[in-house]
Amino acid sequence: MAELNLTANQVFSLKRKTLEKRLMAYYEETRDENKIVKLLVALQVRDELCEADFSYFLKELVRHLFLKTKSTRALRRYFVYFKDYFEAKEWRLLKLRLRSIKTYIAEKLEQLYTQFIKEPLQGLVGS
């Protein structure tokens, strides 16, 4: 079972237990985090669109992927969709681990600009 042959129709129609078994078996055999994360995002869409309950689908696997495996482009791109799977402390650590350094530096520069330049200058305008 080196390949996971799921069509879009199957992703949106198979039962939860069947999908859990297939995805777990595929991950255990291939360790392909990218494909699994993309499918998990699709299943979150299914959770929002359908009556079937797909909330916290494969929670332990998601936690393992984001906390224990090597950071990949797919993990960095889609981690924001899994905020509910983590506690606040874990989420802060995950953000630091997965966000790009460019984004982090840009946010810090914006904070410093606001704190040391923009706000002090606004105080001078009123006087």
Residue pairs with C-beta under 8 A, 6 or more apart in sequence:
1 25
1 26
1 29
2 29
2 30
4 22
4 23
4 26
4 30
4 35
4 39
6 14
6 22
6 39
8 42
11 19
11 39
11 42
11 43
11 46
12 42
12 46
12 49
12 50
14 22
15 52
16 52
16 53
16 54
16 57
19 43
19 57
20 57
20 58
23 36
23 39
23 40
23 58
23 61
24 58
24 61
26 32
26 35
26 36
27 33
27 36
27 61
33 65
33 69
33 72
33 74
33 75
34 72
34 73
34 74
34 75
36 61
36 65
37 65
37 74
37 75
37 78
38 74
38 78
40 57
40 58
40 62
40 78
40 82
41 78
41 81
43 54
43 57
44 54
44 57
44 81
46 52
46 54
47 53
47 54
47 55
47 57
56 84
56 85
59 85
62 82
62 85
63 85
63 86
65 75
66 75
66 79
66 82
66 85
66 86
66 94
66 98
67 90
67 94
69 75
71 97
71 98
75 98
76 98
76 99
76 100
79 94
79 95
79 98
83 91
86 94
96 104
